Amino acid sequence: MEAKDLDVSIAGDTLLIKGEKRQETEQKDKNYHVTERAFALPDGVARDKITADLSKGVLTLTLPKTAEAQKPARKIDVKATG
């Protein structure tokens, strides 16, 4: 596959990946296969900074966290009573 055969988009909280693989036979009949996958985006993803990279047939999607999601967890002390 090539980058031009892929479509990566976001609709609301869903990441949508579409791919079309074309194949031509010796009889010049055009065959193609379309695949579509959808994934729910988790909270804390910076939607405007998502990137996609296709290298050697492998699609890599990078979903960076928002500044709020990168904050470390806060420990809460547990007090024993009784």
PEWO-V782367 format. One line per field, one symbol per residue. ss: DSSP state (2 for helix, 1 for strand, 0 for the rest). phi: phi as a letter, one per 20 degrees, with the letter a starting at -180 (. if undefined). burial: 1 if it has 24 or more other C-alpha atoms within 12 Angstrom, else 0. Layout:
# PEWO-V782367
ss=???
phi=???
burial=???
This chain:
# PEWO-V782367
ss=0022211111100111111111110000011111111111000010222011111001111100102222000000000000
phi=.dgfedcdbccmddedccccddbdefemfedbcdcccccffffnefgedfcccdclndeddddfffgffefffdfdfddecn
burial=0000011111000010101000000000000000000000000010100000000000000000000000000000000000
